[in-house]
Amino acid sequence: MIHFEKRLNPSRITTVVTPIIAVMLTMIAGGIMFAALGKPPLEAIRIIFWDPLFDPNFASYSRPQLLVKAGPLILIAIGLSIGFKAGIWNIGAEGQYIMGAIFGAAVALAAYPADSVLLFPAMVVAGAFGGWLWAMIPAILRAKFNTNEILVSLMLVYVAESILASVAQGLLKNPEGYGFPGSRNLQQYPSAFNAEVFANSGMHWGVISAFIAVTCAYVMMTRHIRGFEVRLMGEAPKAARFSGVSTTSLVVFCLGISGALAGLAGMFEVSGPSGQITIDFNSGYGFTAIIVAFLGRLHPIGILLAGLLMALTYIGGELAQLMLGLPGASIQLFQGMLLLFLLATDIFTNYRIRIGGAK
C-alpha cells in the first residue's frame, strides 16, 4: 500500500529546485501538446522562451514589454503571497484589479480635461482604495461571520466584471465615442497618462511600484513584527492565538494589502498600457498572479523572478500565435500546466512516499 508521510523539515534545496523542475516538465508537456496540434514542438518552445529576449527581429520590442507585463503580475502576487503565508486565501484579486482600474479611471474622467500634477497621485490613491474596498467585503465577512474568503472573493470577481461592463457602457462611456462602449483613452490625457519613466524601456510607474512592493514585502516579512505574525498564523494558528495575535486584524490586514496592491495594478494598467475602461479590460492578471505567487514560493524575490517568467510566456505566447498559428487557449493551458506541475512536485518536497503498511 502506498501512503504519504509528511516531512517534518522539508529540504530547502528541494524547495528551490522544484519550481525549476516544474518549468522543465511544463516545457515537455507543452511540447507534446503542441505536437498534438500539428505544430513543431521545439520551435514553439523556442519562440515562447527564447525569441522574445534574443531574436534580433523581436527583442527590441519584446524586452520592454516584459516589464510592462510583469509589473501587474508582481504587484498583485506580492499582496497575495502575504495572505497565503498567513493561510488567508484571496482568490478574487481579479475583481480587486478591476475595481482599482474603475476607481482610478473615474477620478481621471471626472476631472477631464484638467491639467494638474495632482491628478495622477489622486488616481493612485483612488485605485488602491478601490481594490482595498472590494477586498474588505470578504475580510469583514470572514472576521464577523467566519465565511469562506475563497468563495466570497471569487464570486465578487463576477460582480466586478458586471460593474465593469455597466460603467463601460454607461457612467464612464466616452461621450465622443460614437456610441461604442468604453471610456476616453487616458493615453491621450497627459495628466492621467501613466507614461514610461525612461523612453522605450517599458518602465512605467506600475513597474517601479512593483519593485518597491517587492522590497517592502521582503523587509516586512523578515524584519518586522507583522511579518512574524503572518508567518506564525500560517504555520501554527493555535500558537499565534495563544501569543496574542489578533486573527481579525490579521485577516483585515492581509486582505486589505492584497486588495490595495491589486487595485494599484489595475489603475496603472488602465492609465498606461490599456489606456481605457472597456468591457474586456480584465485580462486575467489576478488569476495568473496566483501562479506567480506559488511559483515564487511566496517569497518576494522568488515572485519577482516568477513574474518575469510568466510575463515571458505571455509575450512568447502571443508571438507563437502569430508565427505558428497556435490557438490562444493552448497558451493559457500551457500557463496552467506550470501551476499543475508545481503543485505535483511539491508533494515530493513536503511528503515521503512509503510503500507498505502505515507506521
C-alpha positions as CSV (number, residue, x, y, z in Angstrom):
1,M,0.0,0.0,0.0
2,I,1.3,3.4,-0.9
3,H,0.9,6.2,1.6
4,F,2.4,9.7,2.1
5,E,4.4,10.6,5.2
6,K,4.7,14.3,6.0
7,R,8.3,15.6,6.2
8,L,9.0,17.4,9.5
9,N,11.7,19.6,7.9
10,P,11.3,19.9,4.1
11,S,14.7,20.3,2.3
12,R,15.5,23.9,1.4
13,I,17.3,22.7,-1.7
14,T,14.3,20.7,-2.9
15,T,12.1,23.8,-2.2
16,V,14.3,25.9,-4.5
17,V,14.7,23.2,-7.2
18,T,11.1,22.1,-7.6
19,P,10.0,25.3,-9.4
20,I,12.8,24.7,-12.0
21,I,11.7,21.1,-12.4
22,A,8.1,22.3,-12.8
23,V,9.2,24.6,-15.6
24,M,11.1,21.8,-17.4
25,L,8.1,19.5,-17.1
26,T,5.8,22.2,-18.4
27,M,8.1,22.6,-21.5
28,I,8.0,18.8,-22.1
29,A,4.2,18.5,-21.6
30,G,3.7,21.7,-23.6
31,G,5.8,20.3,-26.4
32,I,3.6,17.2,-26.5
33,M,0.5,19.4,-26.6
34,F,1.9,21.5,-29.5
35,A,2.9,18.4,-31.4
36,A,-0.7,17.0,-31.0
37,L,-1.9,20.3,-32.5
38,G,0.3,19.7,-35.5
39,K,2.9,22.3,-34.6
40,P,6.7,21.8,-34.3
41,P,7.2,21.5,-30.5
42,L,10.8,22.6,-30.3
43,E,10.2,25.6,-32.4
44,A,7.1,26.5,-30.3
45,I,9.1,26.3,-27.1
46,R,12.0,28.3,-28.6
47,I,9.6,31.1,-29.8
48,I,7.9,31.3,-26.3
49,F,11.1,31.3,-24.2
50,W,14.0,32.4,-26.4
51,D,12.9,34.7,-29.3
52,P,11.3,37.5,-27.2
53,L,14.6,38.1,-25.5
54,F,17.3,37.2,-28.1
55,D,15.8,37.2,-31.6
56,P,17.0,40.4,-33.3
57,N,13.7,40.7,-35.1
58,F,11.6,40.8,-31.9
59,A,13.8,41.6,-28.9
60,S,13.8,45.3,-29.3
61,Y,10.0,45.3,-28.9
62,S,9.6,42.3,-26.5
63,R,12.2,43.3,-23.9
64,P,10.4,46.5,-22.8
65,Q,7.1,44.6,-22.9
66,L,8.5,42.1,-20.5
67,L,8.4,44.7,-17.8
68,V,5.0,46.0,-18.9
69,K,3.5,42.5,-18.5
70,A,5.5,41.6,-15.3
71,G,4.6,44.8,-13.4
72,P,1.0,44.0,-12.6
73,L,1.7,40.3,-12.1
74,I,4.4,41.0,-9.5
75,L,2.4,43.7,-7.8
76,I,-0.7,41.5,-7.3
77,A,1.3,38.4,-6.4
78,I,3.2,40.2,-3.7
79,G,-0.1,41.1,-2.0
80,L,-1.5,37.6,-2.4
81,S,1.6,36.0,-1.0
82,I,1.3,37.8,2.3
83,G,-2.2,36.5,2.8
84,F,-1.3,33.0,1.6
85,K,1.6,32.9,4.1
86,A,-1.0,33.5,6.8
87,G,-3.4,30.9,5.5
88,I,-5.8,33.7,4.2
89,W,-6.8,32.8,0.6
90,N,-7.7,35.8,-1.5
91,I,-8.7,34.2,-4.9
92,G,-10.5,37.3,-6.0
93,A,-7.6,39.6,-6.9
94,E,-9.0,39.9,-10.5
95,G,-12.1,41.6,-9.1
96,Q,-10.0,44.0,-7.0
97,Y,-7.8,44.7,-10.0
98,I,-10.9,45.6,-12.0
99,M,-12.3,47.9,-9.2
100,G,-9.0,49.6,-8.8
101,A,-9.0,50.4,-12.5
102,I,-12.6,51.7,-12.4
103,F,-11.9,53.9,-9.4
104,G,-8.7,55.3,-10.8
105,A,-10.2,56.0,-14.2
106,A,-13.3,57.5,-12.6
107,V,-11.1,60.2,-10.9
108,A,-9.3,61.0,-14.1
109,L,-12.5,61.2,-16.2
110,A,-14.3,63.2,-13.5
111,A,-11.6,65.8,-13.7
112,Y,-11.3,65.8,-17.5
113,P,-9.8,67.9,-19.1
114,A,-8.0,69.3,-16.1
115,D,-4.2,69.8,-16.3
116,S,-2.8,69.2,-12.9
117,V,0.2,67.4,-11.4
118,L,-2.0,66.3,-8.5
119,L,-4.3,64.3,-10.8
120,F,-2.2,61.2,-11.2
121,P,-1.4,60.9,-7.5
122,A,-5.1,61.2,-6.8
123,M,-5.7,58.3,-9.3
124,V,-3.1,56.2,-7.5
125,V,-4.9,56.7,-4.1
126,A,-8.3,56.0,-5.7
127,G,-7.0,52.9,-7.4
128,A,-5.6,51.5,-4.2
129,F,-8.8,52.4,-2.3
130,G,-11.0,50.7,-4.9
131,G,-9.1,47.4,-4.6
132,W,-8.9,47.7,-0.8
133,L,-12.7,48.4,-0.6
134,W,-13.5,45.4,-2.7
135,A,-11.2,43.2,-0.6
136,M,-12.8,44.4,2.6
137,I,-16.1,42.6,1.7
138,P,-14.6,39.1,2.2
139,A,-12.4,40.4,5.0
140,I,-15.4,41.7,7.1
141,L,-17.5,38.6,6.3
142,R,-14.6,36.3,7.3
143,A,-13.9,38.3,10.5
144,K,-17.5,38.8,11.6
145,F,-19.3,35.7,10.3
146,N,-16.5,33.3,9.6
147,T,-17.4,32.9,6.0
148,N,-15.1,31.3,3.5
149,E,-13.0,34.1,1.9
150,I,-12.2,31.9,-1.1
151,L,-15.8,31.6,-2.2
152,V,-16.7,35.2,-1.4
153,S,-13.7,36.8,-3.1
154,L,-14.1,34.6,-6.1
155,M,-17.8,35.4,-6.5
156,L,-17.0,39.1,-6.2
157,V,-14.9,38.8,-9.4
158,Y,-18.1,38.2,-11.4
159,V,-19.8,41.1,-9.7
160,A,-16.8,43.3,-10.6
161,E,-17.0,42.2,-14.2
162,S,-20.7,43.1,-14.3
163,I,-19.8,46.6,-12.9
164,L,-17.1,46.9,-15.5
165,A,-19.5,46.2,-18.3
166,S,-22.0,48.6,-16.9
167,V,-19.7,51.6,-16.5
168,A,-18.0,50.9,-19.9
169,Q,-21.4,51.3,-21.5
170,G,-22.8,54.0,-19.1
171,L,-21.2,56.0,-16.4
172,L,-17.7,56.2,-17.8
173,K,-18.6,55.9,-21.5
174,N,-16.9,58.3,-23.9
175,P,-19.5,60.9,-24.9
176,E,-17.4,61.4,-28.1
177,G,-17.1,57.7,-28.9
178,Y,-19.9,57.5,-31.4
179,G,-21.9,55.1,-29.2
180,F,-19.2,52.5,-28.8
181,P,-18.7,51.1,-25.3
182,G,-15.5,52.3,-23.5
183,S,-14.2,55.3,-21.8
184,R,-12.0,58.1,-23.1
185,N,-8.4,57.0,-23.9
186,L,-6.3,58.1,-21.0
187,Q,-3.2,57.8,-23.1
188,Q,-4.4,60.9,-24.8
189,Y,-4.9,62.7,-21.5
190,P,-1.4,63.8,-20.4
191,S,-2.2,64.5,-16.7
192,A,-3.7,61.0,-16.3
193,F,-1.3,59.0,-18.6
194,N,1.0,56.5,-16.9
195,A,3.8,57.1,-19.3
196,E,7.2,55.4,-19.4
197,V,9.7,57.0,-17.0
198,F,12.5,56.1,-19.4
199,A,11.7,56.1,-23.1
200,N,11.4,52.7,-24.8
201,S,12.2,50.9,-21.5
202,G,8.8,49.6,-20.5
203,M,9.5,51.1,-17.1
204,H,6.3,53.0,-16.1
205,W,5.2,53.8,-12.6
206,G,3.4,50.5,-12.2
207,V,6.7,48.6,-12.7
208,I,8.5,50.9,-10.3
209,S,5.7,50.3,-7.7
210,A,6.1,46.5,-8.2
211,F,9.9,46.8,-7.4
212,I,9.0,48.9,-4.3
213,A,6.4,46.4,-3.2
214,V,9.0,43.5,-3.5
215,T,11.4,45.5,-1.3
216,C,8.8,46.4,1.3
217,A,7.4,42.9,1.5
218,Y,10.9,41.5,1.9
219,V,11.7,43.9,4.8
220,M,8.3,43.3,6.4
221,M,8.4,39.5,6.2
222,T,12.0,39.2,7.5
223,R,12.4,42.2,9.8
224,H,9.0,43.4,11.1
225,I,6.8,42.0,13.8
226,R,3.8,42.0,11.4
227,G,5.7,39.6,9.1
228,F,6.4,37.4,12.1
229,E,2.7,37.3,13.0
230,V,1.8,36.5,9.4
231,R,4.2,33.6,9.3
232,L,3.1,32.4,12.7
233,M,-0.5,32.4,11.8
234,G,0.2,30.3,8.7
235,E,2.5,27.8,10.4
236,A,0.9,27.5,13.8
237,P,-2.6,29.2,14.1
238,K,-3.2,28.0,17.7
239,A,0.2,29.3,18.8
240,A,-0.5,32.6,17.1
241,R,-3.8,33.0,19.0
242,F,-2.2,32.0,22.3
243,S,0.6,34.5,21.8
244,G,-1.9,37.3,21.4
245,V,-2.1,37.7,17.6
246,S,-5.5,39.1,16.6
247,T,-6.9,36.9,13.9
248,T,-9.4,39.6,13.0
249,S,-6.8,42.3,12.5
250,L,-4.6,39.9,10.5
251,V,-7.4,38.9,8.2
252,V,-8.3,42.6,7.6
253,F,-4.6,43.5,7.1
254,C,-3.8,40.6,4.7
255,L,-6.9,41.0,2.5
256,G,-6.6,44.8,2.6
257,I,-3.0,44.9,1.5
258,S,-3.6,42.4,-1.3
259,G,-6.7,44.3,-2.4
260,A,-4.9,47.6,-2.4
261,L,-1.9,46.3,-4.5
262,A,-4.3,44.6,-6.9
263,G,-6.2,47.9,-7.2
264,L,-3.0,49.7,-7.9
265,A,-2.1,47.2,-10.6
266,G,-5.5,47.9,-12.3
267,M,-5.1,51.6,-12.0
268,F,-1.6,51.6,-13.5
269,E,-2.8,49.3,-16.3
270,V,-5.8,51.4,-17.3
271,S,-3.8,54.6,-17.2
272,G,-0.9,53.1,-19.2
273,P,-0.8,50.1,-21.5
274,S,-4.5,49.5,-21.7
275,G,-5.5,53.2,-21.8
276,Q,-9.2,52.9,-21.3
277,I,-12.0,51.2,-19.5
278,T,-13.6,48.6,-21.8
279,I,-15.9,45.6,-21.5
280,D,-12.9,43.2,-21.9
281,F,-10.4,45.2,-19.8
282,N,-9.9,42.4,-17.4
283,S,-7.0,40.3,-18.7
284,G,-6.8,37.5,-16.2
285,Y,-3.8,39.1,-14.3
286,G,-5.5,38.5,-11.0
287,F,-5.7,34.7,-11.6
288,T,-2.3,34.4,-13.2
289,A,-0.7,36.2,-10.2
290,I,-1.8,33.2,-8.1
291,I,0.5,31.0,-10.3
292,V,3.3,33.7,-9.9
293,A,2.9,33.7,-6.1
294,F,3.2,29.9,-5.8
295,L,5.9,29.6,-8.4
296,G,7.9,32.2,-6.4
297,R,7.5,30.2,-3.2
298,L,5.6,33.1,-1.7
299,H,9.0,34.8,-1.3
300,P,9.3,38.4,-2.7
301,I,12.5,37.7,-4.6
302,G,11.1,34.5,-6.0
303,I,7.9,36.3,-7.0
304,L,10.0,38.9,-8.9
305,L,11.7,36.1,-10.9
306,A,8.4,34.2,-11.4
307,G,6.6,37.3,-12.6
308,L,9.3,37.9,-15.2
309,L,9.0,34.3,-16.3
310,M,5.2,34.4,-16.5
311,A,5.4,37.7,-18.5
312,L,7.7,35.9,-20.9
313,T,5.1,33.2,-21.5
314,Y,2.5,36.0,-22.3
315,I,4.8,37.7,-24.8
316,G,6.2,34.5,-26.2
317,G,2.7,33.0,-26.4
318,E,1.4,36.0,-28.4
319,L,4.4,35.6,-30.7
320,A,3.8,31.8,-31.1
321,Q,0.2,32.5,-32.0
322,L,1.4,34.9,-34.7
323,M,4.2,32.8,-36.1
324,L,2.8,29.3,-35.8
325,G,-1.0,29.9,-35.6
326,L,-1.3,28.4,-32.2
327,P,-4.8,28.9,-30.6
328,G,-4.9,31.3,-27.7
329,A,-6.4,28.6,-25.4
330,S,-3.3,26.4,-25.9
331,I,-1.1,29.2,-24.4
332,Q,-3.5,29.5,-21.4
333,L,-3.3,25.8,-20.9
334,F,0.5,26.0,-21.1
335,Q,0.5,28.5,-18.3
336,G,-1.9,26.4,-16.3
337,M,0.4,23.4,-16.7
338,L,3.0,25.4,-14.8
339,L,0.9,25.5,-11.6
340,L,-0.2,21.9,-12.0
341,F,3.4,20.6,-12.2
342,L,4.5,22.9,-9.4
343,L,1.8,21.5,-7.1
344,A,2.6,18.0,-8.2
345,T,6.3,18.3,-7.5
346,D,5.5,19.9,-4.1
347,I,4.3,16.5,-3.0
348,F,7.9,15.3,-3.0
349,T,9.0,18.4,-1.2
350,N,6.6,18.0,1.7
351,Y,5.9,14.3,1.8
352,R,7.8,11.0,1.6
353,I,6.2,8.2,-0.4
354,R,6.1,5.0,1.6
355,I,5.2,1.5,0.3
356,G,3.8,-0.9,2.8
357,G,1.7,-0.6,5.9
358,A,1.5,2.8,7.7
359,K,3.6,3.2,10.8
